[in-house]
Amino acid sequence: MKIAFVGKGGSGKTTLSSLFIRHLAAAGAPVVAVDADINQHLGAALGLDEAQAAAVPAMGERLPLIKDHLRGTNPRIASARTMIKTTPPGEGSRLLRVSEPNPVYDACARPVELDGGAVRLMVTGPFTESDLGVACYHSKTGAVELFLNHLVDGPGEYVVVDMTAGSDSFASGMFTRFDITFLVAEPTRKGVSVYRQYREYARDFGVVLKVVGNKVQGQDDLDFLRAEVGDDLLVTVGHSDWVRSMEKGRPPRFDLLEDENHLSLRRLRTAADASYELRDWERYTRQMVQFHLKNARSWGNERTGVDLAAQIDPGFVLGDSLCAPREANAPLTPTA
């Protein structure tokens, strides 16, 4: 399953996404965790110190390698230079699996040990001073979009993406790349404003959107969220001493997380697992093509000097049958 965590800045989406990743790892599930936020905090939330987090390779800096690998022998893509963030796969493209070794993981992913389990962590890379005035952060997240466009994941496999704050993800088609989107909202007017934007934008694209109420302190907060988001409210999370310790860099064993918060995480996983049954690979591929054509017309053709519409393979549909499944006894822990 491909899962996004979104929300306004300060809502707690990185904390909630890290707790969910820990929950999956503790259950032995294969997980790829991706930090696609402009503020790179997921590594720290997963227990890395500052030096370790900074040492995780930036996907944005390895985009040529990623493109060259994914292009494979696809005859519709003349060179990696002509690939943009929305370039869809076709016959001959290299596809990725969650649990396999491949050059993209070798270059961009690093293993993070979590209470006996392990996840692959990938990061877009921070927005640096050298980017100011000359770069758009969405050029960095383009590496994540390409990764998701070429990923074939199955039930029981998880890709969890901590997205950039607010509604910035609508600047690309990446918001359609997920089986379910968890929107973290505080019980305030500002807290639910991003929810309204997401609901409006996502309505026409079949995006499954569920709200995680965070920092809920009592019945009044709960009533407020229910009134504002209705049936989209899936779970709520209140004060957590475990989280407070984690934010100080001293996380206890994960099984010591409060029972009610463990229950909320189980409900998130149940919702994510159920979303897989709704997956429509044809729609997924069609949306991929739709955003690629939009980008091609607006800037891609001019930037690359080629007609990017020609990259579309009209007979190709991404799907489970295109990749051999992971062998039953293959290890779930990531390779360095």
C-alpha positions in Angstrom: 0.0 0.0 0.0 1.1 3.5 -0.8 0.2 5.8 2.2 0.6 9.6 2.5 0.5 11.7 5.7 -0.4 15.3 5.1 -1.5 18.3 7.2 -0.6 21.9 8.0 2.8 22.7 9.4 2.9 21.9 13.1 -0.1 19.5 13.0 2.0 16.5 14.0 2.0 14.7 10.6 5.7 13.7 10.9 5.2 12.4 14.4 2.1 10.4 13.4 3.8 9.1 10.2 6.8 8.0 12.3 4.5 6.2 14.8 2.7 4.4 12.0 6.1 3.3 10.5 7.2 2.0 13.9 3.9 0.2 14.2 4.4 -1.5 10.9 8.0 -2.4 11.6 7.1 -3.9 15.0 4.7 -6.2 13.2 7.5 -7.3 10.8 5.9 -5.7 7.7 8.2 -4.5 4.8 8.3 -0.7 4.8 9.8 2.0 2.7 9.6 5.3 4.5 10.0 8.5 2.4 10.5 12.0 3.7 9.1 14.3 1.0 8.6 17.3 3.3 10.5 20.6 2.7 11.5 20.3 6.4 13.4 17.0 6.7 12.4 15.6 10.1 11.3 12.1 9.5 14.7 10.6 10.1 14.9 12.2 13.5 11.4 11.1 14.4 12.6 7.5 13.6 15.4 7.9 16.0 18.4 9.0 13.9 20.7 11.6 15.4 21.5 14.7 13.4 24.6 13.3 11.7 22.9 10.0 10.8 19.9 11.9 9.3 22.1 14.2 7.3 24.0 11.1 5.9 20.9 9.7 4.2 21.5 10.4 0.5 19.1 12.9 -1.1 17.0 11.5 -3.9 17.0 14.9 -5.6 20.7 14.8 -6.0 20.6 11.3 -7.5 17.9 12.0 -10.0 20.0 11.2 -13.1 20.8 7.7 -11.7 17.2 7.1 -10.8 16.0 8.1 -14.3 18.7 6.0 -16.0 17.7 2.9 -14.0 14.0 3.3 -14.5 14.2 4.0 -18.2 15.6 0.6 -18.8 15.2 -0.4 -22.4 12.0 1.6 -23.0 12.2 2.6 -26.7 9.9 5.5 -26.2 12.4 7.3 -23.9 15.4 8.4 -25.9 17.5 9.3 -22.9 17.3 9.9 -19.1 17.7 13.6 -19.9 14.2 13.6 -21.5 12.5 12.1 -18.5 10.6 14.4 -16.2 9.0 13.8 -12.8 5.7 12.4 -14.4 7.2 10.2 -17.1 5.2 7.0 -17.0 6.6 3.5 -17.3 6.1 1.5 -20.5 7.3 -1.7 -22.1 11.0 -2.0 -21.2 10.9 0.3 -18.2 12.4 -1.1 -15.0 9.8 -1.4 -12.2 10.5 -1.5 -8.5 9.3 -3.6 -5.6 9.2 -2.7 -1.9 11.4 -5.5 -0.7 13.9 -6.1 -3.5 17.5 -5.0 -3.8 18.0 -2.6 -6.7 20.3 0.3 -7.7 17.8 3.0 -6.6 17.7 1.6 -3.1 21.4 1.2 -3.1 21.9 4.8 -4.0 19.1 6.5 -2.1 17.9 4.3 0.8 19.4 3.5 4.2 18.2 1.0 6.7 16.8 2.2 10.0 16.5 -0.3 12.9 13.3 0.1 14.9 12.6 -2.2 17.9 13.9 -5.3 16.2 12.3 -4.5 12.8 13.9 -2.4 10.1 12.7 0.0 7.4 14.2 1.6 4.3 14.4 5.4 4.7 14.6 7.6 1.6 14.6 11.4 1.7 14.2 14.1 -1.0 16.9 16.2 0.6 16.4 19.6 2.3 15.7 22.9 0.6 19.1 24.6 0.8 20.3 28.2 0.7 21.6 27.5 -2.8 18.1 26.7 -4.0 16.7 30.1 -3.0 15.6 32.2 -5.9 16.6 29.6 -8.5 14.8 26.3 -7.7 11.4 25.0 -6.8 11.1 22.4 -4.1 8.8 20.4 -6.4 11.8 19.6 -8.5 13.2 17.7 -5.6 10.0 15.8 -4.9 10.0 14.8 -8.6 12.3 12.0 -7.7 9.7 10.6 -5.3 7.0 10.9 -7.9 9.1 8.9 -10.4 9.7 6.3 -7.7 6.0 6.0 -7.0 5.1 5.9 -10.8 7.4 2.8 -11.2 6.6 1.0 -8.0 4.6 -2.2 -8.0 3.6 -2.9 -4.4 1.3 -5.6 -3.1 -0.8 -6.3 0.0 1.1 -6.4 3.2 3.8 -4.1 1.7 3.9 -0.4 2.7 5.3 2.8 1.4 4.7 5.6 3.8 5.4 9.2 2.6 5.6 12.2 4.9 4.4 14.9 2.5 5.2 18.6 2.4 2.9 20.7 4.7 -0.3 22.3 3.5 -1.7 21.8 0.0 1.6 22.1 -1.8 1.4 18.5 -3.0 -1.3 19.6 -5.4 1.3 21.4 -7.5 2.1 17.9 -9.0 0.1 14.7 -9.6 1.7 13.0 -6.6 -1.4 13.4 -4.5 -3.0 10.7 -6.8 -0.2 8.2 -6.2 -1.6 6.8 -2.9 -4.1 4.2 -1.9 -5.0 6.2 1.1 -4.1 9.7 2.5 -4.2 10.3 6.2 -4.7 14.0 6.9 -3.5 15.0 10.4 -5.7 17.8 11.8 -5.7 19.7 15.1 -9.1 20.6 16.5 -8.9 24.2 15.4 -10.2 26.3 12.5 -6.7 26.4 11.0 -6.3 22.7 11.7 -9.2 21.7 9.5 -8.6 24.3 6.7 -6.1 22.0 4.9 -8.6 19.2 5.1 -11.2 21.3 3.2 -8.6 22.0 0.5 -7.7 18.4 0.2 -11.3 17.3 0.1 -12.1 19.8 -2.6 -9.1 19.0 -4.8 -9.2 15.2 -4.3 -12.9 14.8 -5.0 -12.5 14.3 -8.8 -9.6 11.9 -8.6 -10.9 9.1 -6.4 -8.4 9.9 -3.6 -9.3 8.1 -0.4 -9.0 10.6 2.4 -9.2 10.0 6.2 -8.6 12.4 9.0 -6.5 11.7 12.0 -7.4 14.1 14.8 -4.2 15.1 16.7 -3.8 16.9 20.0 -7.3 16.1 21.1 -7.7 16.8 24.7 -11.4 16.3 25.5 -14.9 15.8 24.3 -15.2 19.4 23.1 -12.2 18.9 20.7 -13.7 15.6 19.5 -17.1 17.2 18.9 -15.5 20.0 17.0 -13.6 17.6 14.6 -16.7 15.5 14.1 -18.7 18.6 13.2 -16.1 19.8 10.8 -15.0 16.6 9.0 -17.9 14.2 9.6 -17.4 10.6 8.6 -13.9 11.3 7.3 -12.7 11.4 11.0 -11.0 8.0 11.4 -9.2 8.2 14.8 -8.0 10.7 17.3 -4.7 11.0 19.2 -4.3 12.8 22.5 -1.3 13.6 24.8 1.4 11.0 24.8 4.2 10.8 27.3 5.9 8.3 24.9 5.9 10.9 22.1 7.2 13.5 24.5 10.2 11.3 25.4 10.7 10.5 21.7 10.9 14.2 20.8 13.6 14.6 23.4 15.6 11.9 21.7 14.9 9.3 24.4 12.2 7.0 23.0 11.2 4.1 25.3 10.5 0.7 23.8 7.7 1.0 21.3 5.5 -1.5 23.1 5.3 1.0 26.0 3.3 3.4 23.8 0.0 4.1 25.4 -2.7 1.5 24.7 -5.1 3.9 23.2 -2.5 5.1 20.7 -1.6 1.6 19.8 -5.3 1.1 19.1 -5.4 4.2 16.9 -2.4 2.9 14.9 -4.0 -0.5 14.4 -7.1 1.3 13.0 -4.9 3.2 10.6 -3.4 0.0 9.3 -6.8 -1.6 9.0 -8.0 1.3 6.9 -4.8 1.2 4.8 -5.2 -2.6 4.2 -8.8 -2.1 3.2 -7.8 0.6 0.7 -5.8 -2.0 -1.3 -9.1 -3.7 -2.3 -10.2 -0.4 -4.0 -7.0 -0.2 -6.1 -7.7 0.3 -9.8 -4.4 0.0 -11.7 -6.1 1.2 -14.9 -7.2 4.4 -13.2 -3.8 4.8 -11.5 -2.1 4.5 -14.9 -4.6 6.8 -16.6 -4.0 9.5 -14.0 -0.3 9.1 -14.4 -0.6 9.8 -18.1 -3.0 12.7 -17.5 -0.6 14.6 -15.3 2.3 13.8 -17.6 0.5 15.3 -20.6 -0.4 18.4 -18.5 3.3 18.9 -17.5 4.5 18.2 -21.0 2.3 21.0 -22.4 2.9 23.5 -19.7 6.7 23.2 -19.4 8.2 19.8 -20.2 8.3 19.9 -24.0 10.0 23.3 -24.0 12.5 22.3 -21.3 13.5 18.9 -22.9 13.1 19.9 -26.5 11.1 16.8 -27.3 7.4 15.9 -27.5 6.9 14.1 -24.2 3.5 12.8 -25.2 5.5 10.3 -27.3 6.8 8.7 -24.1 3.3 7.3 -23.3 2.9 3.6 -24.1 -0.9 3.3 -24.9 -1.0 -0.4 -24.3 0.7 -0.3 -20.9 -1.0 -0.6 -17.6 1.0 -0.8 -14.4 0.0 -3.7 -12.2 0.9 -6.6 -10.0 1.3 -9.0 -12.9 4.3 -7.0 -14.3 6.6 -7.9 -11.5 7.4 -11.3 -10.0 6.3 -11.4 -6.3 8.8 -11.5 -3.5 9.7 -15.1 -2.6 8.0 -16.3 0.5 11.2 -16.7 2.4 13.0 -13.6 1.2 14.2 -11.3 4.0 12.1 -8.3 4.8 14.9 -6.2 6.2 16.4 -3.6 3.8 19.8 -3.9 2.2 22.3 -1.0 2.7 
